[in-house]
Amino acid sequence: MTIIKVENLSKDYRLQVRDEGMLGAFRGLFNRKYEIKKAVKDISLQINEGEIVGYLGPNGAGKSTTIKMLSGILVPSSGKLEVNGIVPYQNRKEHAKRIGVVFGQRSQLWWDIPVSESLNLMKYMYNIPENQYRENIKTFQDYLNIDEFIQVPVRQLSLGQRMRADLCAALLHNPDILFLDEPTIGLDVVVKEKIRQFIKQINQERKTTVILTTHDMSDIEKLCHRVIVIDKGQMIYDGQLEQLKATYGSDETMIVETEEVVNEINSLYALGVTAINQEGTKLFITYNKNHINSTAVIGLLLEKYKVVDFIIRETDIEEVIRKMYNGAPQIAANGGAYAL
């Protein structure tokens, strides 16, 4: 079932342009000039119930602006937008009951009171039944260990503790959709893994739809099957993560260690290898797996040298996204083509 429908969504900002110097500032008092900045340009997409979708893009690409429109914080400049059959900015109160939002840089908890009191206040705000409230608190204790800090004022929490508490607040009322904007920013590896496992568990048990913006590619690889990539306000990819990796991540690097130094590498280039770096008895061989089979590469070396060890490394998702930003060829996604 489609839970989010977006059609030609755009958001423009009207920014004042100031001339330099005191004279320019004085002129600006009487003759103001403005320019239009297009933060989001004609985005169209559909998201189904139960999906975990990674929403990727560089800083300033329009990710947070899109999330704020989907959550009802911002009003679009043009286009159509429905979330759970509701136009978010037209019915914010009803919409807020059915979504949860976590912004990595901001907390929705009350700063000077313990986490337990913040959650208790939210219980009354959302009119959460007592049995649901207790069940959710127990879930949060089991998966996020909030009992370690639930009686501590929010201002005294570490970043990792506050993020876990914000997740609890966002999910306390069992929302249909969870918007996560940089939820693991600045966290250590252990806390990141706890949060990822919790998000995955909630998605599987409650079929909660999750929209995730992040710069941490490990979040994407461990949580998302589908990714949407946005750059300069425009969508440049919408499709499966594996398809994205197959299209832009076709390079592999084989690291081969031999007993003696390999002196003849021209035969490898003749095979179609794109790059070779040599460090003593180690070779770092890069090739396109769509054109060359790894068996052919290692077979060629085994003909003349004794191979001690070798491993193959695929291109990681971070490198895949970097290639997209650097202007790789256009790609068809979900039946459409987006120029890069």
C-alpha positions in Angstrom: 0.0 0.0 0.0 1.3 3.4 -1.0 1.7 5.6 2.1 3.5 8.6 0.7 2.7 10.2 -2.6 4.7 13.2 -3.9 4.2 14.8 -7.3 6.3 17.6 -8.8 7.1 18.9 -5.3 9.1 22.1 -5.1 10.3 24.5 -2.4 11.6 28.0 -3.1 13.2 30.5 -0.7 13.2 34.2 -1.3 16.5 35.6 -0.1 17.6 39.2 0.2 20.7 40.2 -1.8 22.8 42.8 -0.2 25.4 45.0 -1.9 28.9 45.2 -0.3 30.0 48.0 2.0 28.2 50.7 4.1 26.8 52.3 1.0 25.4 49.0 -0.2 23.8 48.3 3.2 22.3 51.8 3.2 20.8 51.3 -0.3 19.4 48.0 0.9 17.2 49.8 3.5 15.3 51.6 0.7 15.7 49.4 -2.4 15.7 45.8 -1.4 16.7 43.1 -3.9 15.8 39.5 -3.8 16.7 36.3 -5.5 14.9 33.0 -5.5 16.8 29.9 -4.3 15.2 26.6 -5.4 15.9 24.2 -2.5 13.8 21.4 -4.0 12.8 21.1 -7.7 10.0 19.0 -9.1 10.5 15.8 -7.0 8.0 13.0 -7.6 8.1 9.7 -5.7 5.9 7.1 -4.0 6.8 5.1 -0.8 5.0 2.0 0.3 4.1 0.9 3.8 6.9 -0.9 5.6 9.8 0.3 3.4 13.0 1.7 4.8 14.2 4.3 2.3 17.6 6.0 2.3 17.4 9.6 1.2 20.9 10.7 0.2 22.6 13.8 -1.0 25.4 16.2 -0.2 25.0 19.2 2.1 22.5 21.7 0.7 21.0 19.1 -1.7 17.5 19.6 -0.3 17.2 16.5 1.9 16.1 18.2 5.1 13.8 20.5 3.2 12.0 17.5 1.8 11.7 15.9 5.2 10.3 19.1 6.7 7.7 19.2 3.9 6.7 15.6 4.4 6.4 16.1 8.2 4.3 19.3 7.8 6.8 21.8 9.1 7.3 23.5 5.7 4.7 24.4 3.1 5.7 23.5 -0.5 5.9 26.2 -3.1 4.3 24.0 -5.6 3.3 20.4 -6.3 1.2 17.8 -4.6 1.9 15.9 -1.3 0.0 13.3 0.6 1.1 11.3 3.6 -1.3 8.7 4.9 -4.0 10.3 2.8 -3.4 13.6 4.6 -1.9 16.8 3.2 0.7 17.4 6.0 0.7 21.3 6.1 -3.1 21.5 5.9 -3.8 19.2 8.8 -0.8 19.3 11.0 -2.5 18.1 14.2 -3.9 14.9 12.7 -0.7 14.3 10.7 1.5 14.6 13.8 -0.4 11.8 15.5 0.7 9.4 12.8 4.3 10.3 12.3 7.5 10.3 14.4 10.4 12.6 13.6 14.0 12.7 14.8 16.3 15.5 13.8 19.9 14.6 14.8 20.8 18.2 15.7 17.7 19.0 17.7 15.9 17.4 20.6 12.1 17.2 21.1 12.6 16.5 24.8 12.3 19.0 27.6 15.8 20.2 28.5 15.7 20.5 32.3 13.5 17.5 33.3 14.3 13.8 33.4 13.7 11.7 30.3 10.9 9.8 32.1 9.0 13.0 32.7 9.3 14.0 29.1 8.0 10.7 28.0 5.2 10.9 30.5 4.2 14.3 29.2 4.1 12.9 25.7 1.9 10.1 26.9 -0.8 12.7 27.7 -0.1 14.8 24.6 -0.7 11.9 22.3 -3.4 10.3 24.5 -1.5 7.0 24.6 -3.3 4.2 26.5 -1.5 3.0 29.7 -0.9 -0.5 28.5 0.7 0.7 25.2 2.8 3.2 27.1 4.2 0.5 29.5 4.7 -1.9 26.6 6.7 0.7 24.6 8.8 1.7 27.6 9.7 -2.0 28.2 10.7 -2.3 24.5 12.9 0.8 24.7 14.5 -0.7 27.9 15.2 -4.0 26.1 16.6 -2.6 22.9 18.0 0.8 23.8 18.9 0.4 27.5 17.1 3.6 28.4 16.8 2.5 32.0 20.4 3.6 32.4 19.5 7.3 32.0 15.7 7.5 32.1 15.8 9.5 35.4 18.6 11.9 34.2 17.7 15.4 33.0 18.1 15.7 29.2 20.7 18.5 29.4 23.0 16.0 31.3 22.8 13.2 28.7 25.6 12.3 26.3 24.9 12.6 22.6 24.3 8.9 22.2 21.9 8.8 25.2 20.0 11.8 23.9 19.6 10.3 20.5 18.2 7.1 22.0 15.8 9.1 24.1 14.7 11.1 21.1 14.0 7.8 19.2 11.9 6.7 22.2 9.9 9.9 22.1 9.4 9.7 18.3 8.0 6.1 18.6 6.1 6.3 21.8 2.7 6.7 20.1 3.3 3.9 17.5 3.5 6.1 14.4 3.0 4.7 10.9 6.0 6.6 9.5 9.3 7.5 11.1 11.4 10.4 9.6 15.0 10.2 10.7 17.3 13.1 9.7 21.0 12.2 10.5 20.0 10.0 13.5 23.6 8.6 14.0 25.6 11.8 13.5 28.5 12.1 15.9 27.8 8.8 17.7 30.3 6.1 18.5 30.2 2.7 16.7 28.5 0.8 19.6 25.6 3.3 19.9 25.2 3.5 16.1 24.8 -0.3 15.9 22.2 -0.3 18.8 20.2 2.3 17.0 20.4 0.5 13.6 19.3 -2.8 15.2 16.4 -1.0 17.0 15.2 0.7 13.8 15.3 -2.7 11.9 13.4 -4.4 14.7 10.7 -1.7 14.8 10.3 -1.9 11.1 9.9 -5.7 11.1 7.6 -5.9 14.1 5.4 -2.9 13.5 5.8 -2.5 9.7 6.8 1.1 10.4 7.8 3.0 7.3 11.2 4.7 7.7 12.6 7.6 5.7 16.3 8.0 6.6 18.7 10.8 5.6 22.3 10.3 6.5 25.9 10.8 5.5 26.9 7.5 7.1 27.0 5.0 4.3 27.0 2.1 6.9 23.4 3.2 7.9 22.3 2.8 4.3 24.0 -0.6 3.7 22.7 -2.1 6.9 19.2 -0.7 6.8 18.0 0.2 3.3 17.1 -1.8 0.2 15.9 1.3 -1.6 17.7 4.6 -2.0 16.7 8.0 -3.4 19.6 10.3 -4.3 19.0 14.1 -4.6 21.5 16.7 -5.7 21.0 20.5 -6.1 17.3 19.9 -5.3 16.7 17.4 -8.0 16.2 13.7 -7.8 19.0 11.8 -9.7 18.2 8.3 -8.7 15.3 6.3 -7.2 15.7 2.5 -7.1 17.2 -0.5 -5.3 20.5 -0.2 -3.5 21.8 -3.3 -5.3 21.0 -1.8 -8.7 22.8 1.4 -7.8 25.9 -0.6 -6.7 25.7 -2.7 -9.8 25.6 0.3 -12.1 28.1 2.6 -10.4 30.0 0.0 -8.3 31.1 -2.3 -11.1 34.8 -1.9 -10.2 36.5 -4.5 -8.1 40.0 -4.4 -6.5 41.9 -7.6 -6.2 44.7 -7.6 -3.7 47.2 -10.3 -4.6 50.3 -11.3 -2.6 53.0 -13.4 -4.4 56.2 -15.1 -3.2 58.3 -12.9 -5.6 57.9 -9.4 -7.1 55.7 -9.5 -10.2 57.7 -7.9 -13.0 55.4 -8.4 -16.0 52.1 -6.5 -15.6 51.5 -5.6 -19.3 49.7 -8.9 -19.7 47.2 -7.8 -17.0 46.6 -4.5 -18.8 46.1 -6.4 -22.0 43.4 -8.5 -20.3 41.5 -5.2 -19.6 42.6 -4.3 -16.1 42.1 -0.5 -15.5 44.7 0.2 -12.8 47.6 -1.6 -11.0 49.4 -0.4 -7.9 52.4 -2.4 -6.7 53.8 -2.5 -3.1 56.6 -5.0 -3.0 55.1 -8.5 -3.5 51.6 -7.1 -3.3 49.5 -6.1 -6.3 46.4 -3.9 -6.1 44.5 -4.7 -9.4 41.4 -2.7 -10.3 39.1 -3.9 -13.0 35.5 -3.7 -14.2 33.7 -6.9 -13.1 31.2 -6.5 -15.9 34.0 -6.9 -18.5 36.6 -9.1 -16.7 36.1 -12.2 -14.6 38.2 -12.3 -11.4 39.1 -15.9 -12.3 40.8 -14.7 -15.5 42.9 -12.2 -13.5 44.1 -14.6 -10.8 44.5 -17.4 -13.5 46.9 -15.2 -15.4 49.1 -14.6 -12.4 49.0 -18.3 -11.4 50.5 -19.2 -14.7 53.9 -17.5 -13.8 53.9 -16.8 -10.1 53.1 -18.6 -6.8 50.2 -16.7 -5.1 50.4 -16.6 -1.4 47.1 -15.0 -0.8 44.4 -12.8 -2.5 41.2 -11.0 -1.6 38.6 -9.2 -3.6 37.1 -5.9 -2.5 33.9 -4.5 -4.1 33.3 -0.8 -4.4 31.6 0.4 -1.2 28.5 2.5 -1.3 30.3 5.7 -0.4 32.4 5.4 -3.5 29.3 4.6 -5.5 27.6 7.8 -4.4 30.8 9.8 -5.0 30.8 8.6 -8.6 27.2 9.8 -9.0 28.1 13.3 -7.7 31.1 13.5 -10.0 28.8 13.2 -13.0 28.6 9.6 -14.1 26.3 8.8 -17.0 22.5 8.8 -16.6 20.8 5.8 -15.1 17.3 4.4 -15.5 15.6 3.8 -12.2 12.1 2.4 -11.7 11.4 2.9 -15.4 12.6 6.4 -15.5 15.9 8.1 -16.4 17.5 10.8 -14.3 20.4 12.8 -15.7 23.3 13.3 -13.5 
